[in-house]
Amino acid sequence: MIPDALHRDLTTACGPDAVIVDEDRLLVYESDGLTAHRHRPAAVVLPRTTEEVQAVVRAISRAGLPIVPRGAGTGLSGGAVAVRGGVIVGTARMNRILVLDAVNRRALLQPGVINAHLSEAARPHGLYYAPDPSSQTTCTIGGNVAENSGGPHCLKYGVTSRYVRGLSVVLSDGSVVSLGGMGREQDGYDLLGLFVGSEGCFGIATEVEVELLPIPETVRTLLAIFDELESAGQAVSDIIGAGLLPAAMEIIDGETIRAVEDSVFAAGYPTDAEAALVIEFDGPEAGIDDDARRAASLCEETGAREVRLARDEEERLALWKGRKKAFGAMGRIAPDLLVQDATVPRTALPRILAGIQTIGRRYGLTVANVFHAGDGNLHPNILFDRRDAEELARVERASKEIMELCVEAGGTITGEHGVGLDKRDYMPLVYGPDELDALWGVRRSFDPDGLMNPGKVLPDVSTAGTT
């Protein structure tokens, strides 16, 4: 519960229907897409404008409670949960596209706009928004900014930071700052780039200006089926090594294939396969068929038993269906899911995939892998039941070993899901004490009182700012 004075202030700022304190309704907000971490907030407030966000943040700050920004709650790092009894400030009602400027290929929007809805609005103008997380039909642009989200097509087009041109941000004291913006050169330090990917620890973005791209002239989509997961990983390196640049290369392993095919998301993948590799090229018509044929040939050389080419848009969407809906099918295997997000060099994929399978077997756990293979961005999904304390302990040990394996291979602990609550204890795997202190210094520059999304990203111990 929150103090009565704070409840009155939040209600005055946003209206009674925008303040949630009922225990049953708060249950919805106790976790994000990573159900392994559950913390019920003291309250949830749903503002509609920058001015309402300012009033809400000031009220929570006066009360000395943590402020936890939250978009659609689809994140996979525990980053949008209130670990210290904080108040969640949700942006779901801030869902308006304020400007769609087709001539300048830009849009200005509130953070609660759903990712896929922006491309739908831009399509009549021959434009679209490139970052495409697998949850794009439900995740929001504000959440994408917070996590610097990627997606299947980030291999060619890059992640969210490439497309954010400006932000309006409410800081923890309720003040508003403008970062970047169309036509503005970055004077001095790139604060816009610093904010994107800050995981709600610096402030709340209330307006987002993004760049739009022309819709590609044509697309070719392939599905290669393998009997060995490591062979699919090798095909990825061979395709990139041959000088080809697909828009996307995604691997779905055997465990995931069988879960998908046993669900309402069935995509027609053979259930006896150990890996499916989705490869997509887009761009001008000239030369695209040659690229697709070369990629198919390279897959066959590395052991693909079958390579399909989508003949039309309907078949293309069918080939993608298993990948896009994979996380939704995982519930058929176990009630809980721990998704990891390590990134390794592409050439290390065969060895790391084999290592992850070995770790899963050693701990008696089911590990399903579906991931952005072109970027080496792995998503090992450890399936378990959190009600089983002994199994949960095995999950935690296996997760740490997977992270250590990936870092030792020259990788890092996250590619797009963020650090959040789940991976902050792994930060010392990639940063030393001095680097962590520097990161704490940056964080305190934006949020000196430590109220904005505490307990996330950085380990608690720091001497930054002390003498």
C-alpha positions in Angstrom: 0.0 0.0 0.0 1.0 3.6 -0.5 0.5 6.5 1.9 -2.9 8.2 1.7 -1.3 11.5 0.7 0.5 9.9 -2.2 -2.7 8.2 -3.3 -4.5 11.6 -3.3 -1.7 13.2 -5.3 -1.7 10.4 -7.9 -5.5 10.5 -8.2 -5.4 14.3 -8.6 -2.8 14.1 -11.3 -4.3 11.3 -13.5 -7.8 10.6 -12.3 -9.1 7.7 -10.0 -9.3 5.2 -12.9 -5.5 5.6 -13.5 -4.4 4.6 -10.0 -4.3 0.9 -9.1 -3.9 -0.2 -5.5 -6.2 -3.3 -5.4 -4.1 -6.4 -4.6 -5.8 -8.5 -7.2 -5.1 -6.0 -10.0 -1.6 -5.5 -8.8 -0.9 -9.2 -9.3 -0.8 -8.5 -13.1 2.2 -6.3 -12.6 4.3 -8.5 -10.3 6.5 -9.8 -13.2 7.4 -8.9 -16.7 7.8 -11.5 -19.5 10.4 -13.2 -17.4 8.2 -15.0 -14.8 11.1 -16.2 -12.7 11.2 -12.8 -10.9 8.0 -11.7 -9.1 7.7 -8.6 -7.0 4.3 -6.9 -6.3 4.3 -3.1 -6.6 2.9 -0.8 -3.9 0.7 0.8 -6.6 0.5 1.3 -10.4 -0.3 4.6 -12.0 -1.1 5.1 -15.7 -0.6 8.7 -17.0 -1.6 9.9 -20.4 0.7 13.0 -21.0 4.1 14.3 -20.3 2.5 16.8 -17.8 0.8 13.9 -15.9 4.1 12.0 -15.8 5.8 15.0 -14.3 3.1 15.3 -11.6 3.2 11.6 -10.9 7.0 11.5 -10.6 7.1 14.5 -8.3 4.5 13.0 -6.0 6.3 9.6 -5.8 9.7 11.4 -5.3 8.3 13.5 -2.4 7.1 10.2 -0.8 10.6 8.8 -1.1 9.4 5.7 -3.0 11.1 4.0 -5.9 9.8 4.9 -9.4 9.6 1.9 -11.8 8.9 2.8 -15.5 7.0 0.1 -17.4 5.7 -0.3 -20.9 3.8 -3.4 -22.1 5.6 -5.7 -19.6 7.0 -7.9 -22.4 10.6 -7.5 -21.2 12.7 -10.5 -20.5 15.1 -9.3 -17.8 12.9 -8.5 -14.8 13.6 -4.8 -15.5 10.0 -3.6 -15.1 9.2 -5.1 -11.7 9.1 -3.2 -8.4 11.8 -4.9 -6.3 11.7 -2.5 -3.4 8.0 -1.8 -3.0 8.0 0.9 -5.6 5.3 2.5 -7.7 5.1 1.4 -11.3 4.5 4.3 -13.8 3.0 2.5 -16.8 2.9 4.2 -20.2 0.3 1.9 -21.8 -2.2 4.8 -22.1 0.4 7.1 -23.8 -0.3 5.5 -27.1 -0.8 8.3 -29.7 1.3 8.9 -32.8 1.6 12.6 -32.6 3.2 13.3 -36.0 3.8 11.1 -39.0 6.0 13.1 -41.3 6.3 11.0 -44.5 8.3 13.7 -46.4 11.1 13.6 -43.8 10.6 9.9 -43.0 10.1 10.5 -39.3 7.4 10.1 -36.6 6.9 11.6 -33.2 5.0 9.4 -30.8 4.2 8.7 -27.2 6.1 5.7 -25.6 3.0 3.5 -25.3 2.6 3.1 -29.1 2.8 -0.6 -30.0 5.8 -1.3 -32.2 3.8 -3.0 -35.0 1.2 -0.2 -35.0 3.8 2.3 -36.1 4.6 0.4 -39.2 0.9 -0.1 -39.9 0.4 3.6 -39.8 3.4 4.3 -42.0 2.6 1.7 -44.6 0.3 3.8 -46.8 3.2 6.2 -47.2 5.5 3.4 -48.4 7.4 3.5 -45.1 8.0 1.3 -42.0 9.8 1.2 -38.7 12.7 -1.2 -38.9 13.3 -2.6 -35.4 11.1 -5.7 -35.1 11.3 -7.5 -31.7 9.6 -10.9 -31.8 7.0 -9.4 -29.4 6.4 -6.4 -31.8 2.6 -7.0 -31.9 2.5 -6.2 -28.2 5.7 -4.5 -27.1 5.9 -0.7 -27.1 8.3 1.8 -28.5 9.1 3.2 -25.1 10.1 -0.2 -23.8 12.2 -0.7 -27.0 14.0 2.6 -26.2 14.6 1.5 -22.6 16.1 -1.8 -23.7 17.6 -0.8 -27.0 15.7 -3.7 -28.5 16.7 -5.6 -31.6 14.8 -8.2 -33.4 15.2 -10.7 -36.3 16.1 -8.0 -38.8 18.7 -6.2 -36.7 21.4 -8.2 -38.6 21.0 -5.9 -41.5 19.1 -2.9 -40.1 20.5 -2.5 -36.6 18.8 -2.0 -33.2 16.6 0.7 -31.8 19.4 3.2 -31.1 20.0 3.6 -34.9 16.4 4.9 -35.4 15.8 7.2 -32.3 16.4 10.8 -33.3 15.0 12.6 -30.2 13.4 12.1 -26.8 11.5 14.1 -24.2 12.4 12.7 -20.8 11.0 13.2 -17.3 13.8 12.9 -14.7 13.3 11.6 -11.2 12.7 15.2 -9.8 9.9 15.8 -12.3 11.9 18.0 -14.6 11.8 17.5 -18.4 14.8 17.5 -20.7 14.9 17.3 -24.5 17.6 15.0 -26.0 18.4 15.3 -29.7 15.6 16.0 -32.2 15.3 16.3 -36.0 17.8 18.7 -37.5 19.8 19.1 -34.3 23.5 18.2 -34.3 24.7 16.5 -31.1 26.6 19.3 -29.3 29.1 17.9 -26.9 28.3 14.5 -25.4 25.7 12.2 -27.0 23.2 12.1 -24.2 20.5 10.7 -26.5 22.7 7.7 -27.2 23.4 7.4 -23.5 19.7 7.3 -22.6 18.7 4.7 -25.2 19.2 1.3 -23.4 19.3 2.8 -19.9 16.6 0.4 -18.8 14.4 3.0 -17.0 17.2 3.9 -14.6 17.7 7.5 -15.9 14.2 8.7 -16.4 10.9 8.1 -18.3 10.7 8.9 -22.0 7.4 10.6 -22.8 7.9 11.5 -26.4 10.0 9.6 -28.9 11.1 10.8 -32.4 12.1 8.0 -34.7 13.3 7.5 -38.3 11.3 5.5 -40.8 12.6 3.6 -43.8 11.2 2.9 -47.2 9.6 -0.6 -47.5 12.0 -2.9 -49.4 11.2 -3.5 -53.0 11.1 -7.3 -52.6 11.8 -10.1 -50.2 13.0 -13.7 -50.4 12.6 -16.0 -47.4 14.2 -19.5 -47.0 13.8 -22.2 -44.4 16.6 -24.7 -44.0 16.1 -27.9 -42.0 19.0 -29.6 -40.2 19.5 -32.8 -38.3 22.2 -31.2 -36.1 21.9 -27.8 -34.3 25.7 -27.2 -34.7 25.4 -27.6 -38.5 22.8 -24.8 -38.6 25.2 -22.6 -36.6 28.0 -23.4 -39.0 25.8 -22.4 -42.0 25.3 -19.0 -40.5 29.0 -18.3 -40.4 29.5 -19.7 -43.9 26.8 -17.4 -45.3 28.2 -14.3 -43.7 31.8 -15.4 -44.6 30.7 -15.7 -48.3 30.0 -12.0 -48.4 26.2 -12.3 -48.2 24.2 -10.0 -45.9 20.7 -11.3 -45.2 18.2 -9.1 -43.5 17.7 -11.9 -40.9 19.0 -15.3 -39.9 17.2 -17.0 -37.1 17.6 -20.5 -35.6 14.9 -22.6 -33.9 16.2 -25.7 -32.2 14.5 -29.1 -32.0 12.9 -28.6 -28.6 11.4 -25.3 -29.7 10.2 -26.9 -33.0 8.3 -29.6 -31.2 6.7 -27.1 -28.8 5.6 -24.9 -31.6 4.2 -27.7 -33.7 2.3 -29.1 -30.8 0.6 -25.7 -30.3 -1.9 -23.4 -32.0 1.2 -21.7 -33.6 2.1 -24.8 -35.7 4.1 -23.7 -38.7 4.7 -27.0 -40.5 8.3 -27.6 -39.4 9.3 -31.3 -39.3 9.2 -32.4 -35.7 12.1 -34.8 -36.1 14.5 -32.0 -37.1 17.0 -30.6 -34.6 17.2 -27.1 -36.1 15.4 -24.9 -38.5 17.2 -21.8 -40.0 15.1 -19.0 -41.3 17.0 -16.8 -43.8 15.6 -13.6 -45.3 16.9 -11.3 -48.0 15.3 -8.0 -48.9 16.1 -5.1 -51.2 16.1 -4.4 -54.9 14.8 -7.1 -57.3 18.1 -7.3 -59.1 20.4 -9.9 -57.7 18.2 -11.1 -54.8 17.5 -14.5 -56.3 21.2 -15.1 -56.8 21.8 -14.3 -53.1 19.0 -16.7 -52.1 20.4 -19.5 -54.3 23.9 -19.1 -52.9 22.6 -19.1 -49.3 20.6 -22.3 -50.0 23.6 -24.0 -51.5 25.7 -23.1 -48.5 23.1 -24.6 -46.2 23.1 -27.8 -48.2 26.9 -27.9 -48.0 26.8 -27.8 -44.2 24.2 -30.5 -43.9 20.7 -29.1 -44.5 18.5 -32.0 -45.5 15.9 -29.6 -47.0 15.7 -25.9 -48.1 12.4 -24.3 -48.8 11.8 -21.0 -50.6 8.6 -19.1 -49.8 6.7 -18.6 -53.1 4.5 -15.8 -51.9 3.7 -13.6 -48.9 1.4 -16.2 -47.3 4.2 -18.9 -47.4 6.7 -16.3 -46.1 4.6 -15.6 -43.1 4.1 -19.3 -42.5 7.9 -19.8 -42.5 8.3 -17.0 -39.9 5.4 -18.2 -37.8 7.4 -20.7 -35.8 10.1 -18.2 -35.0 7.8 -15.3 -34.1 5.5 -17.4 -31.9 8.1 -19.6 -30.3 8.1 -17.9 -26.8 4.3 -18.3 -26.7 4.6 -22.0 -27.2 7.0 -22.6 -24.4 4.2 -22.9 -21.9 3.5 -26.3 -23.3 6.8 -27.5 -21.9 6.9 -26.0 -18.4 5.1 -23.3 -16.4 8.1 -21.0 -16.0 10.8 -19.8 -18.4 14.2 -18.3 -17.8 15.4 -16.6 -21.0 19.1 -15.8 -21.4 20.4 -13.3 -23.9 24.2 -13.8 -24.3 25.9 -12.8 -27.5 29.0 -14.6 -28.9 31.0 -14.3 -32.1 29.3 -16.1 -35.0 32.2 -18.4 -35.5 31.8 -19.7 -32.0 28.1 -20.7 -32.4 28.7 -24.4 -33.1 30.9 -24.8 -30.0 28.7 -22.7 -27.7 25.4 -24.4 -28.8 27.0 -27.8 -28.0 28.2 -26.4 -24.7 24.7 -25.2 -23.7 23.2 -28.6 -24.5 25.9 -30.2 -22.3 25.1 -27.8 -19.4 21.4 -28.5 -19.7 21.9 -32.3 -19.6 24.3 -32.0 -16.6 21.7 -30.2 -14.6 18.8 -32.3 -15.8 17.1 -29.3 -17.4 15.3 -28.7 -20.6 16.9 -25.9 -22.6 15.2 -24.7 -25.8 17.1 -22.3 -28.0 15.6 -19.9 -30.5 17.7 -16.9 -31.4 19.2 -14.2 -33.7 21.8 -16.4 -35.2 23.1 -13.8 -37.6 24.2 -11.7 -34.7 25.4 -14.5 -32.5 22.6 -13.4 -30.1 21.6 -16.6 -28.2 18.4 -17.0 -26.3 18.7 -20.2 -24.3 15.3 -20.8 -22.7 15.6 -22.8 -19.5 12.2 -24.4 -18.8 11.2 -25.2 -15.1 8.7 -25.0 -12.4 9.5 -22.2 -9.8 7.4 -24.0 -7.2 10.2 -26.6 -7.1 13.0 -25.0 -5.0 15.6 -27.6 -5.9 14.9 -27.3 -9.6 15.0 -23.5 -9.3 18.5 -23.8 -7.7 19.7 -25.9 -10.6 18.3 -23.4 -13.1 20.3 -20.6 -11.4 23.5 -22.6 -11.5 23.0 -23.6 -15.1 22.2 -20.0 -16.1 25.5 -18.8 -14.6 27.5 -21.5 -16.3 25.9 -20.6 -19.7 26.8 -16.9 -19.1 30.4 -17.8 -18.2 30.7 -20.0 -21.2 29.6 -17.2 -23.6 31.8 -14.6 -22.0 34.8 -16.9 -22.1 34.2 -17.3 -25.9 34.5 -13.5 -26.3 30.9 -12.7 -25.9 28.8 -10.6 -23.5 25.8 -11.1 -21.2 23.1 -9.4 -23.2 22.4 -8.6 -26.8 18.9 -7.0 -26.6 16.9 -8.0 -23.5 18.9 -5.8 -21.2 20.4 -6.6 -17.8 17.5 -5.7 -15.5 17.2 -7.6 -12.3 18.1 -11.0 -13.8 21.6 -10.4 -15.0 23.0 -7.6 -12.8 25.0 -10.1 -10.8 26.8 -11.1 -14.0 28.0 -7.6 -14.7 31.4 -8.3 -13.1 31.9 -11.0 -15.7 32.4 -8.2 -18.3 33.3 -5.1 -16.2 35.9 -4.4 -13.6 35.4 -2.4 -10.4 36.6 0.9 -12.0 34.2 0.5 -14.9 31.3 -0.3 -12.7 32.0 2.8 -10.6 32.1 4.8 -13.8 28.6 3.4 -14.7 27.3 4.3 -11.3 28.6 7.8 -11.7 26.7 8.2 -15.0 23.5 6.8 -13.4 23.7 9.2 -10.5 24.2 12.1 -12.9 20.6 11.5 -14.2 19.1 10.2 -10.9 21.1 11.5 -7.9 18.7 10.3 -5.3 18.6 6.7 -6.7 14.8 6.6 -7.0 14.5 5.6 -10.6 14.2 1.8 -11.1 16.6 0.9 -8.2 18.0 -2.6 -8.0 18.4 -3.0 -11.7 21.4 -3.3 -14.1 24.3 -2.5 -11.7 25.4 -4.5 -8.6 24.6 -2.8 -5.4 28.2 -2.3 -4.2 29.8 0.8 -5.5 32.1 3.5 -4.3 31.3 5.9 -7.1 31.0 9.5 -5.9 32.6 8.8 -2.5 35.8 10.2 -1.1 
